Amino acid sequence: MTTSWGSELWDQFEPIKKHTDKGIEFLQKFCNFSRERQTIENEYAGKIKQLVKKYQPSKKDEEAYNRFTCTKAFVGLLKELNSVALQHETISENIVTTVTKEALMLGSELKVERKGIIKEGEKEEKRLQDSIDTLNRVKKHYEQAHKAFEQAKAAFNRADNDPNQTKAAVERLKSIMNTKNQLREDSKNDYILQLQKTNTAQKEHYFTNMPAVFQKMQDMDEKRTRSLGEFYKKFSISQNDVNPILVKCLEAMVQEAEQIKPSTDSVMVTDKYKSGYVPPGDIPFEDLDVEAGHHPKPVDTDSISSELEIPVTPSNGSSGGTISGKAKKNKRKIGLFSKKDEPKEDFSHLQPTQQKKKLQEKIDELNAKIDKEQKEREGLLKMRDVYMKNSSLGDPTSVDGQLQQIGKRMDDYRLELQKYQKYVGNAPYSNSSNRNSFMDKAEGKPVSTSGKSQTLPKEQVNSPSQNASTPPPPDFTIPAPPPIDGLSTSSTQSLPNASSPANSTFDDSRHSIGQLRPESTFDEDFVDEVALCTCVALYSFDATEGSSLSLQADDTYDVMEYDSGDGWTRVRKGSEEGYVPTSYIQIDN
């Protein structure tokens, strides 16, 4: 359906002027609406970001938030909510670039265009009005001339019919009449000519000039309405384009919620707060008829209220106390309700289970450092080999300083690792007799007295059979193997040879806490054990301790236990078994 303002609205120039003016005002109103919508999106995105920032866990709380599935899911929800805020910022930017700016530009253009069209229309209106005014003026002049002629004619006729008038008077009146008649004819001709001009101008005005003006105004107004439709569409698309991303964000929030597992959180709570103690036993009956000094108060070592007294064996192998804790100097008291101590190196200020976890983390950390140093050392050795084969690439001795530094650091890490492994052997959780007794009680099984604290002979405490997972400390001098370039010998034991497989003892063959089995005895570990692999002695070694085994160069031995990080490996030769320096053997792959 089409129409033409020029033909349909030929006489509505003023109303059309008002209509187009209101149309541009409406466009301006839409621009204001778009700008406010943009502001709302920005404010909404800003408030969402503030909300996310307010509830985002701090650096110190990140570990705690990542521990439980519910808090971890909440962090994920915050992340997706922040993405939602970013999408609303995108909506705002799209509205600005595709709607608001273009609408403002169009409004300015339409104002200029309308002003030109109105000026042109008013010019045409003025031209027609001038022509009409001229016609009216000429017509009035013609009317006046015609009236004057009629008056002169009447005077002449009266004089001509009056016998009393002289001939001269009649001729004068006749001359006046003729003059007036000529003026009348001239005015009439002017009027006819102007009438023709005015009619032509009027025809052109209403059928040519003004229809062109109206068409321009119609085109301008249709351009405005068409652009508004495009703006409405872009306004909707600006959000529709990001809706898929918003949907994905919301779906991700749902997925985060589905990741919450109450049972897993319960396990994490248990792992975090488990003390390792057992519930207290029955409260004994106190017979008041018996004198206090003649009836000793029983001690329930299974109870969390009892204090576990754990002996600490010095590194030199001398007895520092017994399991019953007679040597007060080297025992540690652990109680659930004891006063909180300051943090200690062996984490003895923590409850047994938490101490175990911290020690394992420390051991893993040291193993990782040793692995890193070992890889770096291997890289330097390869580089040195390349330099030795082709001296033009570099000086082989240039890496010796770095190798010495790495060797020193590895020495320090290994000594520290050995220290923490000893802490593992001396930790209260390594003695599981109390817990076993408690579990037997809970299951209705008879409880043996082996779970109680007892005093052992000095030689048993010092014997490696009491703690198979903790090899004898290298506190005696070991004959040093041939020196290796780039390695430090800062510790009393020699470090592994560069070509020795002992370099890999800190890799996959490492033992974890679960493999140390501090509660097992030496005899139990060695009975019916299958050899892990074989090894060849690189150097001879004279055993000076009961737990060590002498080596004969080039002899083959069975490997029963890999080096746990302290530089010692347990091997077997026939019926003899003991610990040997790892750097003195070559393990067969």
C-alpha positions as CSV (number, residue, x, y, z in Angstrom):
1,M,0.0,0.0,0.0
2,T,1.5,3.3,-1.1
3,T,0.4,6.9,-1.0
4,S,1.7,10.3,-2.0
5,W,1.7,13.2,0.3
6,G,2.1,15.6,-2.7
7,S,-1.3,14.5,-4.2
8,E,-3.1,13.5,-1.0
9,L,-1.9,16.2,1.3
10,W,-1.4,19.1,-1.2
11,D,-3.1,21.6,1.2
12,Q,-1.5,20.3,4.5
13,F,1.9,21.8,4.4
14,E,1.7,23.2,8.0
15,P,0.3,20.0,9.5
16,I,3.1,18.0,7.7
17,K,5.6,20.4,9.1
18,K,4.4,19.7,12.7
19,H,4.3,15.9,12.0
20,T,7.9,15.7,10.9
21,D,9.0,17.8,13.8
22,K,7.3,15.5,16.2
23,G,8.8,12.5,14.4
24,I,12.3,13.8,15.0
25,E,11.4,14.6,18.6
26,F,10.3,10.9,19.0
27,L,13.6,9.8,17.5
28,Q,15.4,11.9,20.1
29,K,13.2,10.3,22.8
30,F,14.3,6.9,21.6
31,C,17.9,7.9,21.8
32,N,17.4,8.9,25.4
33,F,15.7,5.6,26.1
34,S,18.6,3.7,24.5
35,R,21.1,5.7,26.5
36,E,19.3,5.0,29.8
37,R,19.1,1.3,28.9
38,Q,22.8,1.3,28.3
39,T,23.4,3.0,31.7
40,I,21.2,0.3,33.4
41,E,23.2,-2.5,31.8
42,N,26.5,-0.9,32.9
43,E,25.2,-0.3,36.4
44,Y,23.9,-3.9,36.6
45,A,27.2,-5.3,35.4
46,G,29.1,-3.1,37.9
47,K,26.9,-4.2,40.8
48,I,27.3,-7.9,39.8
49,K,31.0,-7.4,39.7
50,Q,31.0,-5.8,43.1
51,L,28.9,-8.6,44.4
52,V,31.3,-11.2,43.0
53,K,34.3,-9.3,44.4
54,K,32.7,-9.1,47.8
55,Y,32.2,-12.8,48.1
56,Q,35.3,-13.9,46.2
57,P,37.6,-15.8,48.5
58,S,40.8,-14.1,49.4
59,K,44.2,-15.6,48.6
60,K,44.5,-17.0,52.1
61,D,41.1,-18.7,51.8
62,E,41.5,-20.1,48.3
63,E,42.8,-23.4,49.7
64,A,40.0,-23.8,52.1
65,Y,37.4,-23.0,49.4
66,N,38.9,-25.5,47.0
67,R,38.8,-28.2,49.6
68,F,35.0,-28.8,49.8
69,T,32.8,-29.4,46.8
70,C,30.1,-26.9,48.0
71,T,32.6,-24.0,48.4
72,K,34.4,-25.0,45.2
73,A,31.1,-24.9,43.4
74,F,30.3,-21.5,44.9
75,V,33.6,-20.2,43.5
76,G,32.7,-21.6,40.1
77,L,29.3,-20.0,40.4
78,L,31.0,-16.6,41.2
79,K,33.2,-17.1,38.2
80,E,30.2,-17.7,35.9
81,L,28.3,-14.8,37.5
82,N,31.3,-12.5,36.7
83,S,31.0,-13.8,33.1
84,V,27.3,-12.8,33.1
85,A,28.4,-9.3,34.2
86,L,30.8,-9.1,31.3
87,Q,28.1,-10.1,28.9
88,H,25.9,-7.3,30.2
89,E,28.8,-4.9,29.6
90,T,28.9,-6.3,26.0
91,I,25.1,-5.6,25.7
92,S,25.8,-2.0,26.8
93,E,28.6,-1.6,24.3
94,N,26.5,-3.1,21.5
95,I,23.6,-0.7,22.3
96,V,26.0,2.3,22.2
97,T,27.8,1.4,19.0
98,T,24.8,0.0,16.9
99,V,21.9,2.0,18.3
100,T,22.5,5.1,20.4
101,K,25.3,6.6,18.3
102,E,23.6,5.9,15.0
103,A,20.2,7.2,16.2
104,L,21.9,10.4,17.4
105,M,23.6,10.9,14.1
106,L,20.4,10.2,12.2
107,G,18.5,12.7,14.4
108,S,21.0,15.4,13.5
109,E,20.9,14.6,9.8
110,L,17.1,14.6,9.8
111,K,17.0,18.0,11.5
112,V,19.2,19.5,8.9
113,E,17.3,17.8,6.1
114,R,13.9,18.9,7.4
115,K,15.1,22.4,7.8
116,G,16.1,22.6,4.2
117,I,12.9,21.0,3.0
118,I,10.8,23.4,5.1
119,K,12.8,26.3,3.8
120,E,12.1,25.2,0.2
121,G,8.4,24.6,0.9
122,E,8.1,28.0,2.5
123,K,9.8,29.6,-0.5
124,E,7.3,28.0,-2.8
125,E,4.5,29.1,-0.6
126,K,5.8,32.7,-0.7
127,R,6.2,32.6,-4.4
128,L,2.6,31.7,-4.9
129,Q,1.5,34.2,-2.4
130,D,3.4,36.9,-4.1
131,S,1.8,36.0,-7.4
132,I,-1.6,36.1,-5.8
133,D,-0.9,39.4,-4.1
134,T,0.2,40.8,-7.4
135,L,-2.9,39.6,-9.0
136,N,-5.1,41.1,-6.3
137,R,-3.3,44.4,-6.7
138,V,-3.6,44.4,-10.5
139,K,-7.2,43.4,-10.2
140,K,-7.9,46.2,-7.8
141,H,-6.3,48.7,-10.1
142,Y,-8.4,47.4,-12.9
143,E,-11.5,47.7,-10.8
144,Q,-10.6,51.3,-10.0
145,A,-9.9,52.1,-13.6
146,H,-13.2,50.5,-14.7
147,K,-15.1,52.5,-12.1
148,A,-13.4,55.7,-13.1
149,F,-14.3,55.0,-16.7
150,E,-17.9,54.3,-15.8
151,Q,-18.1,57.6,-13.9
152,A,-16.5,59.6,-16.8
153,K,-18.9,57.9,-19.3
154,A,-21.9,58.8,-17.1
155,A,-20.8,62.4,-16.9
156,F,-20.3,62.6,-20.6
157,N,-23.7,61.2,-21.3
158,R,-25.3,63.6,-19.0
159,A,-23.5,66.6,-20.6
160,D,-24.2,65.3,-24.1
161,N,-28.0,65.1,-23.4
162,D,-28.0,68.4,-21.6
163,P,-28.9,71.2,-24.1
164,N,-27.6,73.7,-21.7
165,Q,-24.1,72.3,-21.9
166,T,-21.7,73.9,-24.3
167,K,-20.0,72.0,-27.0
168,A,-16.6,72.6,-25.4
169,A,-17.8,71.2,-22.1
170,V,-19.2,68.1,-23.8
171,E,-15.9,67.6,-25.7
172,R,-13.9,67.9,-22.5
173,L,-16.0,65.3,-20.8
174,K,-15.7,63.1,-23.9
175,S,-12.0,63.4,-23.8
176,I,-11.9,62.5,-20.1
177,M,-14.1,59.5,-20.8
178,N,-11.8,58.3,-23.6
179,T,-8.8,58.7,-21.3
180,K,-10.5,56.7,-18.5
181,N,-11.5,54.1,-21.0
182,Q,-7.9,53.7,-22.1
183,L,-6.7,53.4,-18.5
184,R,-9.5,50.8,-18.0
185,E,-8.3,48.8,-21.0
186,D,-4.7,48.9,-19.9
187,S,-5.6,47.8,-16.4
188,K,-7.8,45.1,-17.8
189,N,-4.9,43.8,-20.0
190,D,-2.6,43.9,-16.9
191,Y,-5.1,42.0,-14.9
192,I,-5.6,39.4,-17.6
193,L,-1.8,39.0,-18.0
194,Q,-1.3,38.7,-14.2
195,L,-4.2,36.4,-13.9
196,Q,-2.5,34.1,-16.4
197,K,0.8,34.3,-14.5
198,T,-0.9,33.6,-11.2
199,N,-2.8,30.7,-12.5
200,T,0.4,29.3,-14.0
201,A,2.2,29.8,-10.7
202,Q,-0.6,28.2,-8.7
203,K,-0.7,25.2,-11.0
204,E,3.0,24.7,-10.7
205,H,2.8,25.2,-7.0
206,Y,0.1,22.6,-6.3
207,F,1.0,20.1,-9.0
208,T,4.8,20.4,-9.3
209,N,6.7,22.4,-6.8
210,M,4.9,21.5,-3.6
211,P,4.4,17.8,-4.4
212,A,8.2,17.7,-4.7
213,V,8.5,19.3,-1.3
214,F,6.0,16.9,0.1
215,Q,7.8,13.9,-1.4
216,K,11.0,15.0,0.2
217,M,9.3,15.3,3.5
218,Q,7.6,11.9,3.0
219,D,10.9,10.3,2.1
220,M,12.6,11.9,5.2
221,D,9.8,10.7,7.5
222,E,9.9,7.2,6.0
223,K,13.6,7.1,6.4
224,R,13.1,8.0,10.1
225,T,10.5,5.3,10.7
226,R,12.5,2.7,8.7
227,S,15.6,3.5,10.8
228,L,13.7,3.2,14.0
229,G,12.7,-0.3,12.9
230,E,16.3,-1.1,12.3
231,F,17.3,0.4,15.7
232,Y,14.6,-1.7,17.4
233,K,16.0,-4.8,15.7
234,K,19.6,-4.0,16.6
235,F,18.4,-3.1,20.2
236,S,17.0,-6.6,20.5
237,I,19.9,-8.3,18.7
238,S,22.4,-6.6,21.1
239,Q,21.1,-8.8,23.8
240,N,20.1,-11.8,21.6
241,D,23.7,-12.1,20.5
242,V,25.0,-12.7,24.0
243,N,22.0,-14.8,25.1
244,P,23.8,-18.1,24.1
245,I,26.7,-17.1,26.2
246,L,24.4,-16.2,29.1
247,V,22.7,-19.6,28.7
248,K,26.1,-21.3,28.8
249,C,27.0,-19.4,32.0
250,L,23.7,-20.4,33.6
251,E,24.3,-24.0,32.5
252,A,27.8,-23.9,33.9
253,M,26.2,-22.7,37.2
254,V,23.9,-25.7,37.2
255,Q,26.9,-28.0,36.5
256,E,28.8,-26.4,39.4
257,A,25.8,-27.1,41.6
258,E,25.6,-30.7,40.4
259,Q,29.3,-31.2,41.4
260,I,28.4,-30.8,45.0
261,K,28.8,-34.1,46.7
262,P,27.9,-34.2,50.4
263,S,29.7,-37.5,51.0
264,T,32.9,-36.1,49.5
265,D,32.7,-33.1,51.7
266,S,32.2,-35.4,54.7
267,V,35.4,-37.2,53.8
268,M,37.2,-33.9,53.5
269,V,36.0,-32.8,56.9
270,T,37.2,-36.1,58.4
271,D,40.6,-35.7,56.7
272,K,40.9,-32.2,57.9
273,Y,39.9,-32.7,61.5
274,K,40.7,-36.3,62.2
275,S,43.0,-36.4,65.3
276,G,44.1,-40.0,65.3
277,Y,43.0,-40.6,68.9
278,V,40.6,-43.2,70.0
279,P,37.6,-42.6,72.3
280,P,38.2,-43.1,76.0
281,G,37.7,-46.4,77.6
282,D,35.4,-47.2,80.6
283,I,35.9,-45.2,83.7
284,P,37.3,-47.6,86.4
285,F,35.6,-48.2,89.7
286,E,37.4,-46.6,92.6
287,D,36.9,-48.6,95.8
288,L,36.9,-46.1,98.6
289,D,37.4,-48.8,101.2
290,V,40.9,-49.4,99.8
291,E,43.6,-47.0,100.8
292,A,44.7,-44.7,98.0
293,G,48.3,-45.8,98.1
294,H,47.5,-49.5,97.9
295,H,45.3,-49.3,94.8
296,P,47.1,-47.8,91.7
297,K,44.8,-46.0,89.3
298,P,44.6,-47.9,86.0
299,V,45.7,-46.1,82.9
300,D,43.8,-46.6,79.6
301,T,46.2,-46.0,76.8
302,D,43.4,-46.2,74.3
303,S,41.8,-43.1,75.6
304,I,42.0,-39.7,74.0
305,S,42.6,-38.3,77.4
306,S,45.7,-40.3,78.0
307,E,49.0,-38.9,76.8
308,L,51.0,-40.9,74.3
309,E,54.6,-41.1,75.2
310,I,56.7,-41.8,72.2
311,P,60.5,-42.4,72.4
312,V,62.8,-40.5,70.1
313,T,65.8,-42.4,69.1
314,P,68.9,-40.3,68.6
315,S,70.7,-40.5,65.3
316,N,73.8,-42.0,66.8
317,G,71.9,-45.2,67.7
318,S,72.1,-44.7,71.5
319,S,69.1,-45.3,73.6
320,G,67.3,-42.1,74.4
321,G,64.3,-43.7,76.2
322,T,61.8,-46.5,76.1
323,I,58.4,-47.0,74.7
324,S,56.9,-46.6,78.2
325,G,58.6,-43.2,78.4
326,K,61.0,-43.7,81.3
327,A,63.4,-41.3,79.8
328,K,61.6,-38.1,80.2
329,K,64.1,-36.1,78.2
330,N,63.3,-37.7,74.8
331,K,59.5,-38.2,75.0
332,R,56.8,-36.2,73.5
333,K,53.4,-35.8,75.2
334,I,50.4,-35.6,72.9
335,G,46.9,-34.9,74.4
336,L,43.7,-33.8,72.7
337,F,43.0,-31.3,75.5
338,S,46.6,-30.2,76.1
339,K,47.6,-26.6,75.8
340,K,48.2,-25.6,72.2
341,D,51.9,-25.5,71.5
342,E,53.8,-23.3,69.2
343,P,54.4,-24.7,65.7
344,K,57.3,-27.2,65.7
345,E,59.5,-28.5,62.9
346,D,58.2,-32.1,63.3
347,F,54.6,-30.8,63.5
348,S,54.3,-32.5,66.9
349,H,52.1,-29.6,67.9
350,L,49.4,-31.1,65.7
351,Q,47.2,-34.1,66.3
352,P,48.6,-37.4,65.0
353,T,46.6,-37.7,61.8
354,Q,47.2,-34.0,60.9
355,Q,50.9,-34.5,61.8
356,K,51.1,-37.4,59.4
357,K,49.6,-35.4,56.6
358,K,51.9,-32.5,57.2
359,L,55.0,-34.7,57.3
360,Q,53.9,-36.4,54.1
361,E,53.5,-33.0,52.4
362,K,56.9,-32.0,53.6
363,I,58.5,-35.2,52.3
364,D,56.7,-34.9,49.0
365,E,58.0,-31.3,48.7
366,L,61.6,-32.3,49.4
367,N,61.3,-35.2,46.9
368,A,60.0,-32.8,44.3
369,K,63.0,-30.5,44.9
370,I,65.4,-33.4,44.7
371,D,63.8,-34.5,41.4
372,K,64.1,-30.9,40.0
373,E,67.8,-30.7,41.0
374,Q,68.4,-34.2,39.6
375,K,66.9,-33.3,36.2
376,E,68.9,-30.1,36.2
377,R,72.1,-32.0,37.0
378,E,71.4,-34.5,34.3
379,G,71.0,-31.7,31.8
380,L,74.3,-30.2,32.8
381,L,76.0,-33.5,32.6
382,K,74.7,-34.0,29.1
383,M,75.9,-30.5,28.2
384,R,79.3,-31.3,29.6
385,D,79.5,-34.5,27.6
386,V,78.7,-32.5,24.4
387,Y,81.4,-29.9,25.3
388,M,83.9,-32.8,25.9
389,K,83.1,-34.3,22.5
390,N,83.2,-30.9,20.7
391,S,85.3,-28.3,22.6
392,S,84.3,-25.6,20.0
393,L,80.8,-25.6,21.6
394,G,82.0,-24.7,25.0
395,D,84.4,-25.5,27.9
396,P,83.5,-28.7,29.8
397,T,84.8,-27.2,33.1
398,S,82.3,-24.2,32.8
399,V,79.5,-26.3,34.3
400,D,81.6,-27.7,37.2
401,G,80.6,-24.8,39.4
402,Q,76.9,-25.3,38.8
403,L,77.3,-29.1,39.3
404,Q,78.9,-28.4,42.7
405,Q,76.1,-26.1,43.7
406,I,73.5,-28.7,42.7
407,G,75.4,-31.3,44.6
408,K,75.4,-29.1,47.7
409,R,71.7,-28.4,47.4
410,M,70.9,-32.1,46.9
411,D,73.0,-32.9,50.0
412,D,71.0,-30.5,52.0
413,Y,67.7,-31.7,50.6
414,R,68.6,-35.4,51.3
415,L,69.7,-34.6,54.9
416,E,66.5,-32.7,55.5
417,L,64.5,-35.6,53.8
418,Q,66.2,-38.1,56.1
419,K,65.3,-35.9,59.1
420,Y,61.6,-35.8,58.2
421,Q,61.6,-39.5,57.5
422,K,62.9,-40.1,61.0
423,Y,60.1,-37.9,62.2
424,V,57.7,-40.2,60.4
425,G,59.1,-43.2,62.3
426,N,58.8,-41.4,65.6
427,A,55.4,-40.0,65.1
428,P,52.6,-41.3,67.4
429,Y,50.5,-42.6,64.6
430,S,53.3,-45.1,63.7
431,N,52.2,-47.2,66.6
432,S,48.7,-48.5,65.8
433,S,48.3,-50.8,68.7
434,N,46.0,-48.4,70.6
435,R,43.7,-48.0,67.6
436,N,43.7,-51.8,66.9
437,S,42.8,-52.4,70.5
438,F,40.0,-49.9,70.2
439,M,38.7,-51.4,67.0
440,D,38.8,-54.9,68.6
441,K,36.7,-53.5,71.5
442,A,34.2,-52.0,69.1
443,E,33.9,-55.3,67.2
444,G,33.7,-57.4,70.4
445,K,37.0,-59.1,69.9
446,P,39.3,-60.0,72.8
447,V,41.9,-57.4,73.5
448,S,45.5,-58.5,73.9
449,T,47.8,-56.8,76.3
450,S,50.3,-56.2,73.5
451,G,48.7,-52.8,72.9
452,K,49.8,-51.5,76.2
453,S,53.0,-49.6,76.7
454,Q,55.9,-51.7,77.7
455,T,59.6,-51.2,78.3
456,L,62.0,-52.8,75.9
457,P,65.6,-53.6,76.3
458,K,68.1,-51.0,75.1
459,E,69.4,-53.3,72.4
460,Q,65.9,-53.8,71.0
461,V,65.2,-50.1,70.9
462,N,68.4,-49.5,68.9
463,S,68.0,-52.5,66.7
464,P,66.8,-51.8,63.1
465,S,64.3,-54.7,63.6
466,Q,62.2,-52.3,65.6
467,N,61.9,-49.9,62.8
468,A,62.6,-51.4,59.4
469,S,61.5,-48.3,57.5
470,T,64.2,-46.2,59.1
471,P,67.7,-47.3,58.0
472,P,70.6,-46.7,60.4
473,P,71.8,-43.1,60.2
474,P,75.2,-42.7,58.4
475,D,76.9,-41.3,61.4
476,F,80.1,-43.2,60.7
477,T,82.7,-42.6,58.1
478,I,82.1,-44.4,54.8
479,P,85.1,-45.0,52.5
480,A,84.6,-42.5,49.7
481,P,84.2,-43.8,46.2
482,P,86.1,-42.3,43.3
483,P,85.4,-38.5,43.2
484,I,82.8,-37.3,40.6
485,D,83.3,-33.9,39.0
486,G,80.7,-31.3,39.8
487,L,79.4,-33.1,43.0
488,S,79.7,-31.9,46.5
489,T,80.7,-34.2,49.3
490,S,79.5,-32.0,52.1
491,S,77.7,-34.9,54.0
492,T,79.6,-37.7,55.7
493,Q,78.4,-40.2,53.1
494,S,79.4,-40.0,49.5
495,L,76.9,-38.9,47.0
496,P,75.9,-41.1,44.1
497,N,78.1,-41.4,41.1
498,A,76.9,-39.6,37.9
499,S,76.7,-43.0,36.1
500,S,75.2,-44.8,39.1
501,P,71.5,-45.7,39.1
502,A,71.4,-44.2,42.6
503,N,70.7,-41.0,40.8
504,S,67.2,-42.4,40.2
505,T,66.6,-43.4,43.8
506,F,64.6,-40.2,44.2
507,D,62.3,-41.0,41.3
508,D,59.7,-43.8,41.1
509,S,61.5,-46.0,43.6
510,R,60.8,-43.6,46.5
511,H,58.7,-44.8,49.5
512,S,55.8,-42.8,50.8
513,I,54.6,-42.7,54.4
514,G,52.2,-45.5,53.7
515,Q,55.2,-47.7,52.6
516,L,57.3,-47.0,55.6
517,R,55.2,-49.1,58.0
518,P,56.8,-47.9,61.2
519,E,54.7,-50.3,63.3
520,S,56.2,-53.4,61.6
521,T,59.3,-55.1,62.9
522,F,62.5,-55.9,61.0
523,D,61.9,-59.6,61.2
524,E,58.4,-59.3,59.9
525,D,59.5,-57.3,56.9
526,F,62.3,-59.6,55.9
527,V,60.4,-62.9,56.2
528,D,59.6,-64.4,52.8
529,E,60.3,-61.2,50.9
530,V,60.8,-61.3,47.2
531,A,63.7,-59.4,45.7
532,L,62.8,-56.3,43.8
533,C,65.7,-56.6,41.4
534,T,69.5,-57.2,41.5
535,C,72.4,-54.9,41.8
536,V,76.2,-55.0,41.4
537,A,78.6,-53.6,44.0
538,L,80.8,-50.9,42.4
539,Y,83.1,-50.6,45.4
540,S,83.9,-52.6,48.5
541,F,82.3,-51.6,51.8
542,D,83.0,-52.7,55.3
543,A,80.0,-52.8,57.5
544,T,80.5,-51.3,60.9
545,E,76.9,-51.5,62.3
546,G,74.7,-54.5,62.9
547,S,72.1,-53.2,60.5
548,S,74.5,-52.7,57.6
549,L,76.0,-55.3,55.2
550,S,79.5,-55.5,53.8
551,L,80.0,-55.2,50.1
552,Q,82.5,-56.9,47.8
553,A,83.2,-55.1,44.6
554,D,81.7,-56.8,41.5
555,D,79.5,-59.1,43.6
556,T,75.8,-59.4,42.8
557,Y,73.2,-58.7,45.5
558,D,69.4,-58.9,45.7
559,V,67.7,-55.5,46.2
560,M,65.0,-55.9,49.0
561,E,64.1,-52.3,49.5
562,Y,64.9,-49.2,47.4
563,D,66.6,-46.1,48.8
564,S,63.9,-44.0,50.6
565,G,65.9,-40.8,50.2
566,D,68.5,-41.1,52.9
567,G,71.2,-42.7,50.7
568,W,70.8,-46.3,51.9
569,T,69.5,-49.4,50.1
570,R,68.5,-52.7,51.8
571,V,70.1,-55.7,50.0
572,R,70.4,-59.5,50.5
573,K,73.3,-61.9,49.9
574,G,72.4,-65.4,50.6
575,S,71.1,-65.5,54.2
576,E,72.7,-62.2,55.0
577,E,70.8,-58.9,54.7
578,G,71.3,-55.3,55.6
579,Y,71.7,-51.7,54.5
580,V,74.4,-50.5,52.1
581,P,75.3,-47.1,50.7
582,T,73.2,-46.5,47.5
583,S,76.2,-44.8,45.8
584,Y,78.2,-48.0,46.1
585,I,75.9,-50.2,44.0
586,Q,74.7,-50.3,40.4
587,I,71.0,-51.4,40.2
588,D,70.1,-53.5,37.2
589,N,67.2,-52.3,35.2
